[in-house]
Structures are given as C-alpha cells and as structure tokens.
Amino acid sequence: MKLENPLTGTMVSLDDWWMPFTANRQFKAAPRLLARSEGMYYWTPDGRQILDGSAGLWCVNAGHNRKPIVEAVQKQAATMDYAPPFQVGHPVAFEAATAVANIAPAGMRHVFFVNSGSEAADTAIKMALAYHRARGEPSRRIIIGRERGYHGVNIGGTMAGGIPGNRKVWPAMMAGVDHIRATHDPARNAFSRGQPAHGAEFADELDRLVAFHDASNIAAVIVEPVAGSAGVLIPPHGYLDRIAATCRKHGILLVFDEVISGFGRLGTPFAAHYFKITPDIMTCAKAINNAAVPLGAVLASDAVHDAIVGAAPEGAIEFLHGYTYSGHPLACAAVVATQKLYAEEKLFDRAREIAPYWEQALHSLKGARHVIDIRNLGLVGGIELEPRAGAPGRRGLEAHIKCFEAGALVRFTADIVALSPPLVIEKAQIEQLVETIRGVLQKID
Ligand SMILES: Cc1ncc(COP(=O)(O)O)c(C=O)c1O
C-alpha cells in the first residue's frame, strides 16, 4: 500500500517504518493516518476532522500548532540548528531550564535535559544511585517501583515499571528492583469521582519492602503520582502522603514520574503541587514544550544536586551522564515559548476550572454498554470496559478504531479508554468526545 506525503507530494510505502507500540500487520492493512493538526483537531489525509481526546499522547497541552511555539522553533532552526551540550553551552537551554525551574516545587531548580520520558526515568535512577554513592552509602542500589507503573521503555524504566507485558521478554536486565502493589481497587472504588476514598493502606507495602530489603539497600521509590499508561489509576486519598513519609523516614529518595501529570494536567504546574508533596527527583517530558520537538527533563532537589556535584573534585565532570541532544536548541526554544504561552493563557487554571464539567460529562457514561468503571482527576479520564471473555484488549482496540472512524482520537490501554485532551478543550468538545464514545460502545460487541 502507498500513500502520499501531502507536503512533498511523494508517494511513500508503508513497509519500512516498523511502528512502535503498534499492531504493525493489522495497522498496515487498514492504516489510520493523520496529516495535519490545529488547535483541538487533527485532519486525515482525505480531510476528515478528528477531535483530539488524548492531546496526541498526553503531550500537546496547549493545543496543536500554536503560533508562538511554531515561530520560536522556526527562528531557532534558522539561527543555530544544533550545539553540543558537553562542556559547551547555549543561552536558550539555560533560558529553558529557568522557565521550568520557575514553576517547579520550591527547592527543585536543577534541570537536567534529556530527550524523552524514558530517558528521564533512566536518568533519575542513575541520579539516585549517584546521590547515595556521593554521600557514602553505595549499598543503596534497589529501586522500588509499583505494579502497573509505566516509566518508559529504556532498561531502567522497563524494570522499575510494572506492566507485565512490557517486562516479560527482558527479565533480569536490571537487578535490584522490587515493586509495591498497584492502588487499583474496583471492588471498593469503582466510579469514584476524583481521588478514591479507599486504599491509603496500600502504601504500607512499602514499609514491608523496607523491612524485607533493609533501608540501607534501597535507593529510591519511583511512582507516577497519577498512573496513566496502565489505565488511569488515581491515587487514593492519603496514599501518596504515606509513601512520602516512609521515604523520608528511611532516607529513600522519592521520584515522581510527572511525564503525563506535569504542565497543567491536574490544574497545577505539577502533580507535586496538586498533592502538596515535594519529591526529591521529578521526571517530565511531553507537554514541557507542547511536544513540538522531543525533550524530557529531570528536576533534582538542592540536596540531590549538591551532593553529587559537591562530591566531585574541582574541575571534574560531576555526573557522567548526558545525551548528544540534551538541551537541543530547537526543543529548548519550544520550551521557552510553551511555558510563556501556558502562563499568558493561564492554561493550568483553565484545566482546573473545566475539570468539574469534565468529571460530570465522563460520569454520564455510567450505565453505558460495557462500562464497568469511570475514573477522573484534573483533565484525565479513564473509562474501563469489561474485557471480552478470552480476548482481553480486543474490545478496547475495536472501540479505538471505531472512535477514530467516528471522528475522535482516544487512547486505549487494553480495555481502558484513557482520555487527556488538550487543556484548551471547550465544553461542546467534551460533549462531542463523550457522545462519540457512547455511540461507539452502543455499536460494538
Ligand atoms: C509516566 C510516564 N513515564 C515515562 C513515559 C515515557 O515517555 P517517552 O515515551 O517520551 O519515552 C511515559 C509515556 O507515556 C509516561 O506516561
């Protein structure tokens, strides 16, 4: 099968791009293609408008093709396309770091640039180990993640992550990880609005692992404050506070993976602000620059930064880590423009203000065909469908395809619809999204 690149008119084959997290054979037999975007919408190559219910992949928080971001990237590309970040710097990367540090929780101003959420997770893990070593506790090497956690697909994140399918092909590549259980508890919490009432005690699992491994061997706990990729799992009231308290008590670093929860998704700059918990390390990516150019970042507390930097001899490289594209000028120009746009348009406040309407609209799907749970927080939504007997995930995939055909892009994780629209979504578009999903659920078995 061939298709046309609308920008160049070239006819291209679908054969050569081995697509990520995609059923390649099925997709290439009946591809779903996007050719253009603006604001809340994509358009297919044949001109069909698709409402973006997932902000791309949880990343285009300001809406698509925003002019100030486009122009900043264009200008930077024409001025200096690339500059190495090792022992050489450039102003736009420093400006971007300051723009992110300015909205970070107090005491977390040290911004280490990477290129993705996956790289951010692996960088955070290396940073945690380097911190303990610098402080004279090199035995602290174990990383504790959580079942159903997602921290990207590099080795550290894969192993600290808790999605069985993502791990099973590569067992034991990273020794020294353990996991606490997920907080999902539909028997007590199904159809909760906002944070569920039950489950703070799941945090006690961490105490059990601390007793089991001994704190002197544990470097860090890494969790998503709101778990997205494994199906939108909202932390129960009090749960994250207990995790944070256990970490503090035992000198274990707390890493928040804010790759999807950062930059206004919950109506605050970061989930750390929403839950009023300051971790030691935070990872972010995606909406940091509205996904215009790949970029991720790791934010470190003063204590983490100062311990690592202070332990190295004068003139030595303190943290032997980094990427060719760390602080890429185009990506950083997009960060500066995006953060300015978020502030000027008060988009984080907007997300907070429209969240009650969002919650109401999503929960109107209670009772719709196949729906067994609905979860929400900020501008995040999860709608769980009953899996088909003997074929988990098939109903979800079919619903995803039918929604696309009906004009809405929604993400499915197995049989869970994960919704995370751009923060600029209007009430009428929320209705459209919900009614599209309702209509599709009526039609599919
Ligand atoms: C919480 C979390 N961490 C890490 C990642 C990985 O990010 P990337 O795909 O940019 O590597 C994701 C991606 O969705 C994510 O949701």
Ligand as a Chemical Component Dictionary entry (heavy atoms), coordinates in Angstrom:
data_LIG
# 
_chem_comp.id                   LIG 
_chem_comp.type                 NON-POLYMER 
_chem_comp.pdbx_formal_charge   0 
_chem_comp.three_letter_code    LIG 
# 
loop_
_chem_comp_atom.comp_id 
_chem_comp_atom.atom_id 
_chem_comp_atom.alt_atom_id 
_chem_comp_atom.type_symbol 
_chem_comp_atom.charge 
_chem_comp_atom.model_Cartn_x 
_chem_comp_atom.model_Cartn_y 
_chem_comp_atom.model_Cartn_z 
_chem_comp_atom.pdbx_ordinal 
LIG C1 C1 C 0 4.649 8.241  33.265 1  
LIG C2 C2 C 0 5.447 8.061  32.025 2  
LIG N1 N1 N 0 6.771 7.942  32.117 3  
LIG C3 C3 C 0 7.539 7.780  31.034 4  
LIG C4 C4 C 0 6.987 7.743  29.771 5  
LIG C5 C5 C 0 7.854 7.536  28.585 6  
LIG O1 O1 O 0 7.955 8.691  27.817 7  
LIG P1 P1 P 0 8.542 8.608  26.331 8  
LIG O2 O2 O 0 7.543 7.861  25.528 9  
LIG O3 O3 O 0 8.695 10.052 25.967 10 
LIG O4 O4 O 0 9.847 7.916  26.416 11 
LIG C6 C6 C 0 5.606 7.902  29.624 12 
LIG C7 C7 C 0 4.986 7.868  28.296 13 
LIG O5 O5 O 0 3.793 7.866  28.142 14 
LIG C8 C8 C 0 4.811 8.046  30.779 15 
LIG O6 O6 O 0 3.486 8.154  30.695 16 
# 
loop_
_chem_comp_bond.comp_id 
_chem_comp_bond.atom_id_1 
_chem_comp_bond.atom_id_2 
_chem_comp_bond.value_order 
_chem_comp_bond.pdbx_ordinal 
LIG C1 C2 SING 1  
LIG C2 N1 SING 2  
LIG C2 C8 DOUB 3  
LIG N1 C3 DOUB 4  
LIG C3 C4 SING 5  
LIG C4 C5 SING 6  
LIG C4 C6 DOUB 7  
LIG C5 O1 SING 8  
LIG O1 P1 SING 9  
LIG P1 O2 DOUB 10 
LIG P1 O3 SING 11 
LIG P1 O4 SING 12 
LIG C6 C7 SING 13 
LIG C6 C8 SING 14 
LIG C7 O5 DOUB 15 
LIG C8 O6 SING 16 
# 
